[in-house]
Every structure is written in C-alpha cells, then in structure tokens.
Amino acid sequence: MEGSRLGATVIRRRLMQSGAAFPTSFLSHGEGSGLWPSFLRWLNSTQWSERELVDMRDNAIGLFEYYLKSAEAQFPPYGPIPRTHC
C-alpha cells in the first residue's frame, strides 16, 4: 500500500513538472494523514494465527500474480517475465 502511495507521489510530481494538464488529485489520496503508520500499529497489535499468516502470504502472492498476468495480457509483445517463488 505504501509503495503505491509513494509511486503515486513520484508520478504526480513528474506530471506536474511536465506542464501538461493531467488530472492528479487522485494521486494524493491519504497524503499527510498517517495511514501507513496507523495500519502498521493495527497490524502489529493483532495476534495472528499461523493459518492466518499463511493465508495472508498466499493471498498476497496470488494478488500480485494476478496483476502480473493482467499486465502480460495487456502488453504481449514484451512476453512473460520469468519469476521465481519464495
């Protein structure tokens, strides 16, 4: 989540520097509101079972695999990117 917000900040900054009239307000969602620190506090204050931890890991991997498949479908000339699993 935080990486997405940091990436949005970089994209917004570059768009603004380009001088082009692109909409950018959606790229500043949550800026300055401390969402990441509050999420980490919640995450660290919760007792997770081993099963929940495995499920979280597997679901995160599945989600990113879906993103990658979607990107590969949109940009087939680049072909599949070799990937390894942990």
TORGUFI-167625 format. One record per residue: x, y, z of N, C-alpha, C, CB in turn. Coordinates in nm, 3 decimals. Glycine has a CB too. Example, Ala and Ser with C-alpha at 12.3 -4.5 7.8 and 13.67 -1.06 7.14 Angstrom:
2
    n_c1    n_c2    n_c3   ca_c1   ca_c2   ca_c3    c_c1    c_c2    c_c3   cb_c1   cb_c2   cb_c3
   1.319  -0.569   0.780   1.230  -0.450   0.780   1.320  -0.330   0.780   1.131  -0.447   0.905
   1.285  -0.225   0.708   1.367  -0.106   0.714   1.290   0.003   0.787   1.408  -0.060   0.572
This chain:
86
    n_c1    n_c2    n_c3   ca_c1   ca_c2   ca_c3    c_c1    c_c2    c_c3   cb_c1   cb_c2   cb_c3
   0.083  -0.120   0.000   0.000   0.000   0.000   0.087   0.125   0.000  -0.094   0.000   0.122
   0.184   0.125   0.087   0.267   0.244   0.097   0.348   0.264  -0.030   0.360   0.235   0.217
   0.395   0.155  -0.089   0.468   0.166  -0.215   0.382   0.228  -0.323   0.517   0.031  -0.260
   0.255   0.193  -0.324   0.163   0.251  -0.421   0.148   0.401  -0.401   0.026   0.183  -0.412
   0.137   0.443  -0.276   0.126   0.587  -0.247   0.255   0.661  -0.281   0.090   0.609  -0.100
   0.369   0.598  -0.250   0.496   0.661  -0.284   0.511   0.673  -0.436   0.614   0.582  -0.224
   0.472   0.568  -0.506   0.477   0.572  -0.652   0.386   0.680  -0.708   0.438   0.438  -0.710
   0.268   0.694  -0.649   0.174   0.797  -0.694   0.233   0.937  -0.672   0.040   0.784  -0.619
   0.306   0.955  -0.564   0.370   1.084  -0.537   0.472   1.117  -0.645   0.438   1.084  -0.399
   0.551   1.018  -0.683   0.651   1.038  -0.788   0.583   1.069  -0.921   0.742   0.913  -0.802
   0.481   0.992  -0.954   0.408   1.015  -1.080   0.346   1.154  -1.082   0.298   0.907  -1.100
   0.279   1.191  -0.972   0.215   1.323  -0.965   0.319   1.434  -0.983   0.142   1.340  -0.830
   0.431   1.422  -0.914   0.537   1.523  -0.924   0.586   1.536  -1.069   0.654   1.487  -0.831
   0.608   1.424  -1.134   0.656   1.427  -1.273   0.552   1.485  -1.368   0.695   1.288  -1.319
   0.427   1.451  -1.346   0.321   1.509  -1.430   0.314   1.660  -1.412   0.185   1.445  -1.397
   0.325   1.705  -1.288   0.318   1.849  -1.262   0.439   1.920  -1.323   0.311   1.876  -1.110
   0.556   1.858  -1.318   0.676   1.917  -1.377   0.670   1.923  -1.529   0.799   1.839  -1.334
   0.591   1.833  -1.588   0.582   1.829  -1.734   0.507   1.950  -1.789   0.513   1.700  -1.778
   0.428   2.013  -1.705   0.350   2.128  -1.751   0.222   2.089  -1.823   0.434   2.212  -1.841
   0.202   1.961  -1.846   0.080   1.913  -1.913  -0.038   1.919  -1.816   0.099   1.768  -1.966
  -0.155   1.932  -1.871  -0.276   1.946  -1.789  -0.339   1.809  -1.763  -0.377   2.039  -1.858
  -0.274   1.729  -1.678  -0.328   1.599  -1.641  -0.397   1.610  -1.506  -0.216   1.492  -1.637
  -0.507   1.536  -1.486  -0.566   1.534  -1.351  -0.473   1.458  -1.257  -0.709   1.467  -1.354
  -0.447   1.512  -1.142  -0.354   1.448  -1.049  -0.405   1.437  -0.906  -0.224   1.523  -1.049
  -0.519   1.494  -0.876  -0.563   1.496  -0.735  -0.583   1.355  -0.679  -0.693   1.574  -0.722
  -0.624   1.260  -0.761  -0.644   1.124  -0.712  -0.512   1.058  -0.671  -0.714   1.039  -0.819
  -0.401   1.112  -0.719  -0.270   1.057  -0.686  -0.221   1.100  -0.548  -0.169   1.097  -0.791
  -0.296   1.185  -0.480  -0.254   1.230  -0.348  -0.345   1.178  -0.237  -0.250   1.381  -0.343
  -0.421   1.072  -0.265  -0.510   1.014  -0.165  -0.433   0.975  -0.040  -0.584   0.892  -0.222
  -0.480   1.017   0.073  -0.421   0.980   0.202  -0.294   1.055   0.238  -0.393   0.836   0.202
  -0.250   1.144   0.153  -0.126   1.217   0.179  -0.135   1.297   0.308  -0.094   1.310   0.062
  -0.036   1.279   0.394  -0.030   1.354   0.519  -0.124   1.307   0.627  -0.057   1.495   0.492
  -0.196   1.197   0.604  -0.295   1.152   0.703  -0.244   1.041   0.795  -0.419   1.105   0.633
  -0.122   0.997   0.774  -0.066   0.894   0.861  -0.130   0.757   0.845  -0.079   0.936   1.002
  -0.181   0.727   0.726  -0.248   0.598   0.706  -0.153   0.480   0.725  -0.309   0.593   0.567
  -0.031   0.491   0.672   0.062   0.380   0.683   0.100   0.353   0.829   0.187   0.407   0.600
   0.141   0.453   0.907   0.173   0.426   1.048   0.054   0.369   1.126   0.221   0.554   1.116
  -0.067   0.416   1.099  -0.182   0.363   1.172  -0.211   0.219   1.130  -0.307   0.451   1.149
  -0.190   0.186   1.004  -0.207   0.048   0.958  -0.105  -0.042   1.026  -0.193   0.039   0.805
   0.022   0.003   1.033   0.126  -0.077   1.099   0.096  -0.099   1.246   0.261  -0.011   1.083
   0.044   0.004   1.313   0.007  -0.012   1.455  -0.099  -0.119   1.470  -0.043   0.122   1.515
  -0.200  -0.115   1.385  -0.307  -0.216   1.390  -0.250  -0.354   1.360  -0.419  -0.182   1.290
  -0.170  -0.363   1.253  -0.113  -0.491   1.212  -0.028  -0.552   1.323  -0.029  -0.473   1.086
   0.053  -0.471   1.388   0.143  -0.520   1.491   0.074  -0.546   1.625   0.254  -0.423   1.511
  -0.044  -0.491   1.644  -0.114  -0.511   1.771  -0.210  -0.629   1.766  -0.190  -0.386   1.808
  -0.218  -0.695   1.654  -0.309  -0.807   1.636  -0.234  -0.940   1.645  -0.383  -0.796   1.501
  -0.290  -1.034   1.719  -0.233  -1.168   1.728  -0.283  -1.248   1.607  -0.272  -1.239   1.863
  -0.189  -1.295   1.525  -0.226  -1.371   1.406  -0.193  -1.519   1.428  -0.153  -1.317   1.280
  -0.287  -1.605   1.390  -0.259  -1.748   1.397  -0.167  -1.785   1.281  -0.392  -1.832   1.393
  -0.104  -1.900   1.293  -0.017  -1.947   1.186  -0.096  -1.960   1.055   0.048  -2.083   1.224
  -0.219  -2.009   1.064  -0.304  -2.025   0.945  -0.334  -1.890   0.881  -0.437  -2.097   0.982
  -0.363  -1.788   0.963  -0.390  -1.654   0.910  -0.268  -1.597   0.839  -0.434  -1.560   1.023
  -0.150  -1.619   0.898  -0.027  -1.570   0.837  -0.002  -1.638   0.702   0.092  -1.593   0.930
  -0.024  -1.768   0.696  -0.007  -1.842   0.570  -0.109  -1.792   0.468  -0.023  -1.995   0.592
  -0.233  -1.774   0.510  -0.337  -1.724   0.419  -0.303  -1.585   0.366  -0.473  -1.722   0.489
  -0.255  -1.497   0.455  -0.217  -1.362   0.411  -0.107  -1.367   0.308  -0.174  -1.277   0.531
  -0.004  -1.447   0.336   0.107  -1.460   0.242   0.059  -1.514   0.107   0.216  -1.552   0.300
  -0.019  -1.622   0.111  -0.067  -1.684  -0.013  -0.157  -1.590  -0.092  -0.141  -1.814   0.017
  -0.242  -1.517  -0.023  -0.331  -1.423  -0.091  -0.254  -1.307  -0.153  -0.435  -1.370   0.006
  -0.151  -1.259  -0.084  -0.069  -1.151  -0.139   0.003  -1.199  -0.265   0.034  -1.100  -0.035
   0.060  -1.319  -0.260   0.127  -1.375  -0.377   0.027  -1.391  -0.491   0.194  -1.511  -0.344
  -0.090  -1.443  -0.462  -0.193  -1.461  -0.565  -0.235  -1.330  -0.627  -0.314  -1.530  -0.506
  -0.249  -1.228  -0.547  -0.289  -1.097  -0.598  -0.183  -1.042  -0.693  -0.312  -0.998  -0.483
  -0.056  -1.048  -0.654   0.049  -0.996  -0.741   0.065  -1.081  -0.867   0.180  -0.990  -0.665
   0.041  -1.211  -0.857   0.042  -1.295  -0.977  -0.070  -1.254  -1.072   0.027  -1.444  -0.939
  -0.186  -1.220  -1.017  -0.297  -1.173  -1.100  -0.260  -1.041  -1.169  -0.424  -1.154  -1.014
  -0.201  -0.947  -1.094  -0.155  -0.821  -1.154  -0.058  -0.847  -1.267  -0.089  -0.732  -1.047
   0.036  -0.938  -1.245   0.135  -0.968  -1.347   0.070  -1.030  -1.471   0.241  -1.063  -1.292
  -0.021  -1.124  -1.453  -0.092  -1.185  -1.567  -0.171  -1.080  -1.643  -0.186  -1.297  -1.519
  -0.234  -0.988  -1.571  -0.310  -0.881  -1.636  -0.218  -0.792  -1.718  -0.386  -0.797  -1.532
  -0.103  -0.758  -1.662  -0.006  -0.675  -1.735   0.046  -0.748  -1.857   0.111  -0.634  -1.643
   0.076  -0.876  -1.843   0.125  -0.954  -1.957   0.020  -0.962  -2.067   0.166  -1.095  -1.911
  -0.108  -0.971  -2.029  -0.216  -0.975  -2.128  -0.228  -0.842  -2.202  -0.349  -1.011  -2.061
  -0.201  -0.732  -2.133  -0.211  -0.600  -2.193  -0.091  -0.568  -2.280  -0.225  -0.496  -2.086
   0.024  -0.625  -2.250   0.149  -0.591  -2.319   0.219  -0.718  -2.370   0.244  -0.512  -2.225
   0.151  -0.795  -2.457   0.207  -0.923  -2.501   0.338  -0.914  -2.578   0.107  -0.993  -2.585
   0.370  -0.804  -2.648   0.499  -0.803  -2.719   0.619  -0.820  -2.627   0.513  -0.674  -2.796
   0.603  -0.785  -2.500   0.714  -0.798  -2.407   0.727  -0.939  -2.353   0.697  -0.701  -2.292
   0.624  -1.018  -2.370   0.628  -1.157  -2.327   0.627  -1.172  -2.177   0.748  -1.224  -2.382
   0.618  -1.296  -2.132   0.615  -1.319  -1.988   0.750  -1.289  -1.925   0.575  -1.464  -1.958
   0.744  -1.240  -1.804   0.864  -1.209  -1.728   0.894  -1.330  -1.640   0.845  -1.078  -1.642
   1.015  -1.387  -1.652   1.049  -1.501  -1.565   1.039  -1.459  -1.419   1.191  -1.556  -1.596
   0.981  -1.542  -1.338   0.968  -1.509  -1.196   0.994  -1.634  -1.114   0.827  -1.451  -1.165
   1.040  -1.612  -0.994   1.064  -1.722  -0.901   0.976  -1.702  -0.781   1.213  -1.732  -0.860
   0.944  -1.809  -0.715   0.860  -1.803  -0.594   0.947  -1.829  -0.472   0.743  -1.906  -0.602
   0.911  -1.762  -0.364   0.983  -1.782  -0.237   0.941  -1.911  -0.174   0.960  -1.666  -0.139
